[in-house]
Amino acid sequence: MSNSKKTTASKSAKLSPIVNREEQIKVTEQALVNVPVEMVPFSQLALSPLNVRKAEPDPVKLQELADTIKAVGVLHNLIVHRLPEGQLGAAAGGRRFRALNILLVAGAIARITPCR
C-alpha cells in the first residue's frame, strides 16, 4: 500500500523565524522613536484586551513599582490605542497602569499620564 499524499513542510517551517527578545525590543523601540509622547488624563485610560498581562500582579511587587514611580516617575510610557468606547487602552504597561492607579487613588500623582 503506497501513500499518495504529498509531503508538506511542517507549519513551523512555513512561519517566519522566531525573533529573539533583544531583537523584538530593538524593533519596537525603533518604531516608537517618532511617536510623540502625549499627556493623557488618567480618566481616559483603561487596560486594553491586547495587554499581555492577564493575571493580577503580586500586590507587594505592584506597591514596590508604585513607590518607584512616585520616587522617579514613569520611566517607560504606556503604549496605548483607541478602544471602541472612545477610551485609550494600555496595550503595553499594564503593571504601570495599575501602579499609577494606586498612586492616583492615594492622591500622590497628577491626573495625567505620559503615553505613546
N, C-alpha and C positions, 0 to 999 in steps of 0.2 A: 504494500500500500504506500503510495507516494503522497507527499504533502504538496499540494498545488498552490498553497498560499505563498505570496511573495514575502520575502524577508524585509521587514521595515526597521528603520533605526528606532531606538527607544525614544520615548518622549524627552528624556533628559538630554539626549544628543541633539534634538531639534531646537531646544531652548538656547537662548543666549548664555554665554558663560557666566558663572556666578562671579560677581564683583566682590572683592574683599571690603571689609568695613572701612578701612582707611580711604579707599577709592570712592566709596559712597559718600563719605563725609566731604572729601575734596570736591566732588562734583556738585554736591548740594551747596556748599559754601560759595563756589564759583557762580552758581545760578542765582544766589541771593545777594551777591555783591551789589548789583544795580537796583535792587528792590528797595525803595525808600522805607525808612522806619517812620511809622505814624504813631502818635499818641492817641490811644483809643479809650473812651470811657469804659471802665470795667463792666458797667451795666449792659454794654453791647456785646460782651463776650460770653461764650458758652463752650463746654467741651464738645469737640467735634466727634461724630461717629467714626471719623477716619483716624482718630488718635489711636496709636498702637497700644497704649496702656489701658487695659480694660479692668484690671483688678485694682481695688483700692490700695493706695500705698500704705506702707507702715507708718502709723501715726507719729512715732518718735522721729523717724527719719524725715517725715514731712515737716515736723516742727523745726528740726535742725535746718532744713532748707529755708523755711520761713525766716528763721533767725539770721541765716547768711544773707538772704535777700534784704532784710532790714538793715544789716550792717554795711553791705557793699553795693546793694542794688541788684537789678536784674542783669546778669552777665550775658545771657543769650535771650534775645527777644522771642516772644511767642510767634509762631508761624500760623497765620490764620487764613481762612477762606470764608466767603459769604455763604451762609446757610439759607435754605428756602424761607425760613421765618424772618429773615432780614438781619439776624444777629451774625456775629463773626464767630466761627468755630475754631477753637485752638486745635489744629491738626498736629502740631509739634509743640510740646511744652505743657503736657497735662499735669505733671507734678508741680511745675512752676505756677500754673493756673491755680491749682488747689492751694499752694503755699501763699500766693498773692491774696487769695480769698480769706485765708486765716488772718493775714495782716490787715486786710480791709475791714473785716469784722471787728478786729481789735482797735481800729482807728489809728493804726501805726503807719499807714501809707496814704498817698493821694488816691483819688478815684480814677486815675488814668494810668494806662499801661502801655509800654512801648511794644509795637507789633510790626511784623512784616507781612 
